[in-house]
Amino acid sequence: MERKLDVRELEPPVPLERILDMLDTLSKEDWLCVRHNREPFPLYSLLKQMDFSWDSRWSNGECFIRIWHTGHPPVTDSG
């Protein structure tokens, strides 16, 4: 199940802290979708160390990062 986190209005390092806190509670079946106002490059090396995978995309000036446990990709409804 998708869990959402909006950190656009937070000042560093709070977005990183909030994301890491959410990941501590993320089950293998869940994934996290983060809405951010910048690309959180320091997060990516931490995710790799913690055995998470991710993808990111920009839309309308915002960065959306999807994070999941490696080997357990998000399940999406293909319609």
Secondary structure as a PSIPRED ss2 file (coil, helix, strand):
# PSIPRED VFORMAT (PSIPRED V4.0)

   1 M C   1.000  0.000  0.000
   2 E E   0.000  0.000  1.000
   3 R E   0.000  0.000  1.000
   4 K E   0.000  0.000  1.000
   5 L E   0.000  0.000  1.000
   6 D E   0.000  0.000  1.000
   7 V C   1.000  0.000  0.000
   8 R C   1.000  0.000  0.000
   9 E C   1.000  0.000  0.000
  10 L C   1.000  0.000  0.000
  11 E C   1.000  0.000  0.000
  12 P C   1.000  0.000  0.000
  13 P C   1.000  0.000  0.000
  14 V H   0.000  1.000  0.000
  15 P H   0.000  1.000  0.000
  16 L H   0.000  1.000  0.000
  17 E H   0.000  1.000  0.000
  18 R H   0.000  1.000  0.000
  19 I H   0.000  1.000  0.000
  20 L H   0.000  1.000  0.000
  21 D H   0.000  1.000  0.000
  22 M H   0.000  1.000  0.000
  23 L H   0.000  1.000  0.000
  24 D H   0.000  1.000  0.000
  25 T C   1.000  0.000  0.000
  26 L C   1.000  0.000  0.000
  27 S C   1.000  0.000  0.000
  28 K C   1.000  0.000  0.000
  29 E C   1.000  0.000  0.000
  30 D C   1.000  0.000  0.000
  31 W E   0.000  0.000  1.000
  32 L E   0.000  0.000  1.000
  33 C E   0.000  0.000  1.000
  34 V E   0.000  0.000  1.000
  35 R E   0.000  0.000  1.000
  36 H E   0.000  0.000  1.000
  37 N C   1.000  0.000  0.000
  38 R C   1.000  0.000  0.000
  39 E C   1.000  0.000  0.000
  40 P C   1.000  0.000  0.000
  41 F H   0.000  1.000  0.000
  42 P H   0.000  1.000  0.000
  43 L H   0.000  1.000  0.000
  44 Y H   0.000  1.000  0.000
  45 S H   0.000  1.000  0.000
  46 L H   0.000  1.000  0.000
  47 L H   0.000  1.000  0.000
  48 K H   0.000  1.000  0.000
  49 Q H   0.000  1.000  0.000
  50 M C   1.000  0.000  0.000
  51 D C   1.000  0.000  0.000
  52 F E   0.000  0.000  1.000
  53 S E   0.000  0.000  1.000
  54 W E   0.000  0.000  1.000
  55 D E   0.000  0.000  1.000
  56 S E   0.000  0.000  1.000
  57 R E   0.000  0.000  1.000
  58 W E   0.000  0.000  1.000
  59 S E   0.000  0.000  1.000
  60 N C   1.000  0.000  0.000
  61 G C   1.000  0.000  0.000
  62 E E   0.000  0.000  1.000
  63 C E   0.000  0.000  1.000
  64 F E   0.000  0.000  1.000
  65 I E   0.000  0.000  1.000
  66 R E   0.000  0.000  1.000
  67 I E   0.000  0.000  1.000
  68 W E   0.000  0.000  1.000
  69 H E   0.000  0.000  1.000
  70 T C   1.000  0.000  0.000
  71 G C   1.000  0.000  0.000
  72 H C   1.000  0.000  0.000
  73 P C   1.000  0.000  0.000
  74 P C   1.000  0.000  0.000
  75 V C   1.000  0.000  0.000
  76 T C   1.000  0.000  0.000
  77 D C   1.000  0.000  0.000
  78 S C   1.000  0.000  0.000
  79 G C   1.000  0.000  0.000
